[in-house]
Amino acid sequence: MTRYDVKRELKQCYAPKNTDWALVEVPAQRFLAVEGSGVPSFDADYGRAVEALYAVAYTLKFTSRRELDRDFVVGPLEGLWWAEDPEVFVTRDKDAWSWRMLISQPDWITGDLVEEARQAALAKKGLPAIADVRHETLHEGTSAQVLHVGSYDDEGPVLARLHHEYLAAHGLCMTGHHHEVYLSDPRRTDPARLRTVLRQPVRAVRPHRG
């Protein structure tokens, strides 16, 4: 049985090499999603949401293998982040952040399979946040993207360059939520070695003459 691995199938989105901003085309993807707001701490609502997300993701993996004879690697944790003022991501004012945590799913995973897995995970794990996990499709299209190596709190200057230099220089504006793909586990990786894909959907506002 060949296992589907989103990191292999969508290398441009999950294994970029560029450490400065560059454009990429992001196809439509299906995700498990759970939403919240405030400081992203594993000791608070954020941590319970992530735990619920993984509980459903692994239940789906085993359900797919058992019922459909189709296996897949559970994808990395991802997050959409937004706020009334995008500058709070540059200043790291985390109390003002809202978030939607995601795990990518193969295209054969249907809403019915997600609901079956959600009910099974809720019965087994008893985590209340599982009730908030849902199935959704996201199509970001043209996006500015960079591989950030280092602490999450060191993202501020990288995002400042996007907001104040790169977008204007290329005649672009932001069209969707700030997106992060976490390629490293922060509980097991030195902060200086964390690898995170930073992504921002964009559109052209004028012809680029650079």
Solvent accessible surface area in square Angstrom, and as a share of the most:
residue,aa,sasa,rsa
1,M,134,0.60
2,T,121,0.70
3,R,122,0.44
4,Y,59,0.22
5,D,22,0.11
6,V,4,0.02
7,K,73,0.31
8,R,113,0.41
9,E,90,0.40
10,L,29,0.15
11,K,123,0.52
12,Q,82,0.37
13,C,0,0.00
14,Y,4,0.02
15,A,47,0.36
16,P,11,0.07
17,K,170,0.72
18,N,50,0.26
19,T,102,0.59
20,D,69,0.36
21,W,14,0.05
22,A,40,0.31
23,L,89,0.45
24,V,23,0.13
25,E,109,0.49
26,V,4,0.02
27,P,49,0.31
28,A,56,0.43
29,Q,16,0.07
30,R,83,0.30
31,F,2,0.01
32,L,0,0.00
33,A,0,0.00
34,V,3,0.02
35,E,78,0.35
36,G,25,0.24
37,S,76,0.49
38,G,18,0.17
39,V,71,0.41
40,P,38,0.24
41,S,36,0.23
42,F,78,0.33
43,D,133,0.69
44,A,40,0.31
45,D,90,0.46
46,Y,13,0.05
47,G,8,0.08
48,R,130,0.47
49,A,6,0.05
50,V,8,0.04
51,E,93,0.42
52,A,0,0.00
53,L,0,0.00
54,Y,63,0.24
55,A,12,0.10
56,V,0,0.00
57,A,0,0.00
58,Y,98,0.37
59,T,32,0.18
60,L,0,0.00
61,K,19,0.08
62,F,94,0.39
63,T,5,0.03
64,S,1,0.00
65,R,100,0.37
66,R,164,0.60
67,E,85,0.38
68,L,75,0.37
69,D,101,0.52
70,R,114,0.41
71,D,6,0.03
72,F,2,0.01
73,V,40,0.23
74,V,19,0.11
75,G,4,0.04
76,P,18,0.11
77,L,17,0.09
78,E,0,0.00
79,G,0,0.00
80,L,4,0.02
81,W,11,0.04
82,W,62,0.22
83,A,24,0.19
84,E,186,0.83
85,D,72,0.37
86,P,54,0.34
87,E,57,0.25
88,V,20,0.12
89,F,11,0.04
90,V,31,0.18
91,T,95,0.55
92,R,45,0.16
93,D,68,0.35
94,K,55,0.23
95,D,114,0.59
96,A,47,0.37
97,W,12,0.04
98,S,26,0.17
99,W,4,0.01
100,R,41,0.15
101,M,0,0.00
102,L,0,0.00
103,I,0,0.00
104,S,8,0.05
105,Q,8,0.03
106,P,2,0.01
107,D,108,0.56
108,W,39,0.14
109,I,0,0.00
110,T,62,0.36
111,G,40,0.39
112,D,123,0.64
113,L,20,0.10
114,V,5,0.03
115,E,70,0.32
116,E,74,0.33
117,A,0,0.00
118,R,42,0.15
119,Q,90,0.40
120,A,49,0.38
121,A,1,0.00
122,L,57,0.28
123,A,91,0.71
124,K,164,0.70
125,K,112,0.47
126,G,51,0.49
127,L,38,0.19
128,P,113,0.71
129,A,20,0.15
130,I,0,0.00
131,A,56,0.44
132,D,92,0.48
133,V,4,0.02
134,R,96,0.35
135,H,53,0.23
136,E,32,0.14
137,T,89,0.52
138,L,37,0.19
139,H,126,0.56
140,E,23,0.10
141,G,15,0.15
142,T,49,0.28
143,S,0,0.00
144,A,0,0.00
145,Q,5,0.02
146,V,2,0.01
147,L,11,0.05
148,H,16,0.07
149,V,77,0.44
150,G,7,0.07
151,S,27,0.18
152,Y,58,0.22
153,D,77,0.40
154,D,81,0.42
155,E,0,0.00
156,G,4,0.04
157,P,99,0.62
158,V,38,0.22
159,L,2,0.01
160,A,24,0.19
161,R,85,0.31
162,L,1,0.00
163,H,34,0.15
164,H,111,0.50
165,E,96,0.43
166,Y,12,0.05
167,L,13,0.06
168,A,64,0.50
169,A,59,0.46
170,H,55,0.25
171,G,1,0.01
172,L,19,0.09
173,C,35,0.21
174,M,69,0.31
175,T,72,0.42
176,G,35,0.34
177,H,66,0.30
178,H,12,0.06
179,H,0,0.00
180,E,11,0.05
181,V,0,0.00
182,Y,22,0.08
183,L,53,0.26
184,S,21,0.13
185,D,41,0.21
186,P,51,0.32
187,R,162,0.59
188,R,193,0.70
189,T,38,0.22
190,D,82,0.42
191,P,78,0.49
192,A,71,0.55
193,R,177,0.65
194,L,7,0.04
195,R,103,0.37
196,T,1,0.01
197,V,0,0.00
198,L,0,0.00
199,R,0,0.00
200,Q,4,0.02
201,P,8,0.05
202,V,8,0.04
203,R,138,0.50
204,A,71,0.55
205,V,82,0.47
206,R,116,0.42
207,P,93,0.59
208,H,94,0.42
209,R,205,0.75
210,G,94,0.90
